[in-house]
């Protein structure tokens, strides 16, 4: 009877831990969908602000973020872009997006970007099928942004994400991949956002042309612009 009671007690403790541990660890895990500071160091060139977008062609988070970035960056240089839509099979299907092609700065704000995967997340941006999209993404980021890659590896790939149930952000998707990530580095330090600045559902029924012509009147986009302005 004694052993039976011990087994029951152990089972109850295990059950309680299974469901409470994620909440206990939550404050110590990597936050999603918000900017957070990862370093007091300025990793940009002296006298410059550097904004980096890491995304993929069909990401609805990247689609939502693209309008905030466009609205902000339009004051700091010339943007060459295309209109597009996110993966039609994603949880936020066909989210209207801007795909950045070039950025020509006219100030101290620099913008760099890379798209890792195709619209359907079944190949790289160059339509090559790979066995591990996380490893490929890190390799690509390392070649494009070597000084920022360690941050992506630490906070996106290695550390558990809030709500990820003992998974990092990179392993919460199917297939596992590097999710949309924005890095901002300035004299105020270096910040990262993993995910979206505002929920992609906010623009789900809009066309790219409509969003572009109403940027200044869409409060959720302008709120995102203010968040970036506060970090530079």
Secondary structure, DSSP 8 states (H G I E B T S, - for coil): -HHHHHHHHHHHHHHHHHHHHHHHHGGGSB--SS-EEEESS--S-TT-EEEEEEE-TT-HHHHHHHHHHHHHHTTTEEEEEEEEE--TTSTTTT-EEEEEEEEEESSSEEEEEEE-B-TTSSSBTTS---S-HHHHHHHHHHHH-HHHHHHHIIIIIISBBTTSSS-BGGGSSSS-----EEEEEETTEEEEEES-SS-GGGGTT--HHHHHHTGGG-HHHHHHHHHHHTT-
